Amino acid sequence: MVERDVTVGQLLLSEYQTVKDEQKTRIGFRDNLLYVTLTVVAAVIAAAAQARQTSMLLALPPVCVVLGWTYLVNDQKISAIGAYVRTELGPRLAALAGAEGGEVFRWEVAHRTDTRRVPRKVLQCVVDLLAFCVVPLSALVVYWAAGDVSAGLVAVSVLEAVTVVGLGVCVVRYAVPFGAGAAAG
């Protein structure tokens, strides 16, 4: 009989630690994206005001879309890791350990039952929309209202507006319980 050096339980615990490390890294990265977005927005607005060039505001939509999309993708992966631990990894470890009720990693479930979770998620959706969609759309409105517009830049700005609205739709879809991110949420 061959003696095994590594058990299935050890492998699953190692996988748990690896996915939780990835989740922790993604949370830090995601949360910093809001600060980066605020910094970029402030810098672009200050530069546009100083130069008195509203066309410089056209830099905000693509930057906000890239940062917002990166934020959204990381947020979805964070939720997907939690769902994987709750629905796949936890039950497998519980079965191996013979855990009563078949549950391990109770925090993965417990924090989701907080009565303030839904209002927090709604508020986070509003913050995400403000940072990544309302700000760049406001910049476009300021550019359009300034009157010093060219046909080429208007065409670019309309494309930017459509892209920002598309990001907004994605943000909302991932936030609502039945949206694209609901399975991982």
C-alpha positions in Angstrom: 0.0 0.0 0.0 1.3 3.4 -1.0 1.3 6.1 1.7 0.1 9.5 0.5 2.1 12.5 1.4 -0.7 15.0 0.7 -4.4 14.4 1.5 -7.4 15.8 -0.4 -8.2 17.9 2.7 -4.8 19.5 2.6 -5.1 20.2 -1.1 -8.6 21.8 -0.5 -7.3 23.9 2.4 -4.4 25.0 0.2 -6.8 25.9 -2.5 -9.0 27.8 0.0 -5.9 29.8 1.2 -5.0 30.6 -2.5 -8.4 31.8 -3.5 -8.8 33.9 -0.3 -5.4 35.5 -1.0 -6.5 36.3 -4.5 -9.8 37.7 -3.1 -7.9 39.9 -0.6 -5.6 41.2 -3.3 -8.5 42.0 -5.6 -10.4 43.8 -2.8 -7.5 46.1 -2.2 -7.0 46.7 -5.9 -10.7 47.3 -6.5 -11.0 49.7 -3.6 -8.0 51.7 -4.7 -9.5 52.2 -8.1 -12.1 54.6 -6.6 -9.2 56.7 -5.2 -7.4 56.7 -8.5 -10.6 57.7 -10.3 -11.1 60.7 -7.9 -7.5 61.7 -8.4 -7.7 61.6 -12.2 -11.0 63.4 -12.2 -9.6 66.2 -10.0 -6.4 66.5 -12.1 -8.3 66.6 -15.5 -10.8 69.2 -14.2 -8.0 71.3 -12.7 -6.0 71.2 -16.0 -9.1 72.0 -18.1 -10.0 74.9 -15.9 -6.4 76.3 -15.8 -6.1 76.0 -19.6 -9.6 77.1 -20.1 -10.1 74.2 -22.6 -13.3 72.4 -22.0 -12.2 69.9 -24.7 -9.7 68.5 -22.2 -12.8 67.2 -20.3 -13.1 64.6 -23.1 -10.3 62.7 -21.4 -12.5 61.8 -18.5 -15.0 59.4 -20.2 -12.4 56.9 -21.5 -10.4 57.1 -18.3 -13.5 56.6 -16.1 -14.7 53.7 -18.4 -11.4 51.9 -18.2 -11.1 52.3 -14.4 -14.8 51.6 -13.9 -14.7 48.4 -16.0 -11.6 47.3 -14.2 -13.4 48.0 -10.9 -16.4 46.0 -12.0 -14.5 43.0 -13.2 -12.5 42.8 -10.0 -15.7 43.2 -7.9 -17.3 40.3 -9.9 -14.3 38.1 -9.4 -14.3 38.9 -5.6 -18.0 37.8 -5.5 -17.2 34.7 -7.7 -14.5 33.6 -5.2 -17.0 33.9 -2.3 -19.6 31.9 -4.2 -17.0 29.2 -5.1 -16.0 28.9 -1.4 -19.7 28.8 -0.3 -20.9 26.3 -3.0 -18.0 24.2 -4.0 -15.0 24.3 -1.7 -16.7 24.6 1.7 -19.1 21.7 1.1 -16.3 19.4 -0.1 -14.2 20.2 3.0 -17.2 19.8 5.2 -17.9 16.3 3.8 -14.2 15.3 4.2 -14.2 16.6 7.8 -17.7 15.2 8.6 -18.7 18.6 9.8 -22.2 18.8 11.4 -24.7 20.4 9.1 -22.1 20.2 6.3 -20.9 23.7 6.9 -17.5 25.2 7.2 -16.3 28.8 6.6 -19.5 30.2 8.1 -18.4 33.8 7.6 -18.8 33.2 3.9 -22.6 32.9 4.5 -23.1 34.8 7.7 -22.0 38.2 6.5 -24.5 37.9 3.6 -27.5 37.8 6.0 -26.8 41.2 7.6 -30.0 43.2 7.4 -28.1 46.3 6.2 -26.5 44.4 3.3 -29.1 45.4 0.7 -29.0 49.2 1.5 -25.2 49.0 1.5 -25.2 47.3 -1.9 -27.6 50.0 -3.3 -25.5 52.8 -1.9 -22.4 51.2 -3.4 -24.1 51.0 -6.8 -24.9 54.7 -6.5 -21.3 55.5 -5.6 -20.0 53.4 -8.5 -22.4 55.1 -10.9 -21.4 58.6 -9.6 -17.7 57.9 -9.9 -17.6 56.0 -13.1 -20.6 57.3 -15.0 -22.2 60.6 -13.7 -18.8 62.4 -13.5 -17.8 61.7 -17.1 -21.3 62.4 -18.4 -21.2 65.7 -16.6 -17.9 66.5 -18.2 -19.5 65.8 -21.6 -22.4 68.1 -20.8 -20.0 70.9 -19.7 -18.1 70.4 -23.0 -21.3 70.5 -25.1 -22.7 73.5 -23.2 -19.4 75.5 -23.5 -20.2 76.2 -27.2 -16.6 75.9 -28.3 -17.1 72.5 -30.0 -15.9 71.0 -33.2 -17.8 68.4 -35.3 -15.1 65.8 -34.9 -14.9 66.2 -31.1 -18.7 66.2 -30.9 -18.7 62.8 -32.7 -16.1 61.5 -30.3 -18.0 62.8 -27.3 -21.2 61.1 -28.4 -19.4 57.8 -28.8 -17.9 58.4 -25.3 -21.4 59.1 -23.9 -22.7 55.8 -25.4 -19.8 54.0 -23.9 -20.3 55.5 -20.4 -24.0 54.7 -20.5 -23.1 51.1 -21.5 -20.8 50.9 -18.4 -23.6 52.3 -16.3 -25.9 49.5 -17.5 -23.2 46.9 -16.6 -22.8 48.4 -13.1 -26.5 48.2 -12.4 -26.8 44.7 -13.9 -24.1 43.4 -11.6 -25.6 45.2 -8.6 -29.2 43.9 -8.8 -30.0 40.5 -7.4 -31.1 39.0 -10.7 -28.3 40.7 -12.8 -25.3 39.2 -14.5 -23.3 39.1 -11.3 -26.1 37.6 -9.2 -24.8 34.1 -9.2 -21.5 35.2 -7.8 -22.9 38.1 -5.7 
